[in-house]
Amino acid sequence: MNFSRKSLYLTQAQHRYVPPYERLLRRNQAWKSKKVKLEAELQEEYRQSTLTPFQPPQNYRCYYIHERADILLIDELIDQAKITKHYSIDTEDDTLTHKPATLQVEYIKQNLSSIIIIIEVQYLPSSTSPLFKKIQGVPKL
């Protein structure tokens, strides 16, 4: 082994101390997940104006379900649900209470207008009312 001053200096220079935080930063900069890479690619496409803008559907009907909803409308929506094969569902929570706020259901129909139902969970009728039972799907006794 060569323990000359020059070899000792090179060894120290090659292995200089790097604080843990700096090592972490270097590692994070070198590592990119698939999602980060995809996001960067999308941002680049956006900058180059090669993305086509989102076009919301033009042909749809939207219904709000709450304590004043018409029970006949609920019957019609139930009938439409029976003949629908594809759905899209989304939920939202209240930001303060973290309780359910809305339930959004889309009946996706090929070659026909979609039906979008927004159920305002915090404004539903009392659980003993006939309208609530109808919304819930419980048959009348």
Number of C-alpha atoms within 10 A of each C-alpha: 4 7 8 8 9 9 12 12 12 11 11 10 10 9 9 9 8 8 8 9 9 10 11 11 11 11 11 10 9 8 10 11 8 9 9 11 11 12 12 12 12 14 13 13 13 13 10 9 10 10 12 8 8 6 6 7 8 8 10 15 12 11 16 14 22 18 17 11 17 11 15 11 12 17 14 10 17 15 11 12 16 8 10 16 10 11 14 10 12 10 12 14 13 11 9 6 8 9 12 14 16 20 16 17 18 20 22 18 15 10 7 9 14 19 21 20 19 19 21 17 17 13 13 17 18 11 10 8 11 15 21 18 15 16 19 10 12 10 8 7 3
